[in-house]
Amino acid sequence: MSDKFTVEIISPIKSIIKSDTSEVVIPSYEGEMGILKNHIPIITFLRPGVIKIINEIERNYFVEDGTVEFIDDNLLILTSTAKDVNKFDKTEIDEIISEAEKKIGNSEISDKEKYLLSYKINTLKNLN
């Protein structure tokens, strides 16, 4: 019996990936959440971070937001941004971090926005 389930990441523009996998780790508001076959059904929201799709090789995607639904061994991730970590270059990461640091310094943004920006900055610094 297989320990695989289906994962699909979809952006408004296209389907990023659809694959069978044995484990996925997502950055949810509750913290990093590992999903395996036969996980209980869930619906949750993504915070900025890295989705890890683990098979024989590990594929990583940077996301800023989105929703996640897992039911009947199908994991559906809807996000406005999902970029393969291997396709980032250092200059691009530095520019995104710089822009986020400028925004987080603004005293008029909400605590939620500061929370999300801090996760975005920390994730990108770890990728760099």
N, C-alpha and C positions, 0 to 999 in steps of 0.2 A: 504494500500500500504506500502510495506517495505521500510525502510530507509537504508537497508544493501547494500553493494557492496562487490566484491571479492578482497582479497589481497593475493598475493603470493610472498614469498621471496625465491629466488633460488641462491645457491652458485654453483661453478663449480663441486662440489662433489655430491650435493643432493638438493632436495627441502626441505627447512627448515620448511615452513608452507604454507598451503593454507587453507583459511578460509573466511567465510562471516563476515563482521564487519560493525560497524556504523561510525567509525572514525579512521583515522591513522594520526599520527604526525611524519613527517620525518625531519631529520637534513640536509637541503640542503645548498648549498653555499649562497643562498639568505637569509637564516635564517630558523628557524623552520617553517614548512609549514603544516597546518592542511588540511586534505582531507576528504570530506564528499561525499555522493552519489550525482551524477550529477555535480561534479566539472568539470570545463572546462578541456579539454585535455591538458596534460603537458608532457614534457620530461625535466628532470633535472638531476643533479649529486648530489650524497651524499658526505658530509664531515663527519669526525668522529663524532659520536654522538649516540643517542639512538632513535630507531624507537619504537613508542608507538602504539600498536594496542588495541583500546578501544572497549570493549563490556561490558557484565555484569562484566567481570573481565578485568584487564589491563595486557597485556603481553608486555614486553620490551626486545628489542634485541640491543646489542651493535654492531655497524658497523663502519668500517674504511673508506670505499669507496663504490662506486657503481653508478648505474644509476636507474632512476625511470621513468616509463611511466604509465600514467593514461589515459585511453580511454574507452568509452562505459561501465563505471562503473566496470572496471577491473584495479586494481593497480598491476603492475608488478615491483618488486624490484630485480635487479641483483646485487650481491655483492660477493666479494671474501671472506669476513668474516661476519658472523652474529652469535652472541652467545647470548643465553638466559641469561639475566642479573641474574636470580636466580641461574644459574649454575656457576657463578664466585665465587671464594673464595678470601679472602683478600690477601693471599700470591701471587696468580696469578696476581691480580690487581697491587700489589706493584711492582712485577717484570716488568710488562709491563710499568708502570710509570717510573721506574728507567731507563729502556732501552731507552724510549722516551726522558727523560731528558738528557741523555748522548748525544743523536743524536742532540737535539736542541741546545746544547752548542757548536757544531761544526760550526766554522765560514765559512766553505766551502759549507754549504747547502743553497739552494735557499730560497727566501722569501716565496714562495708557500709551500715548505716543512716545514718551521718554523710555518706557519699558520696552516697547517694540524696537526703537532705535538702538537701545543698548544691546539687545540680543543680536541685532543686525551687525553692529560694529564688532562685538566679540566674536561672532561666527566668522566674519570676514577676516579679522585679524588672525584667527586660528588657521584659516585657509592659506593666508599669506605666509 
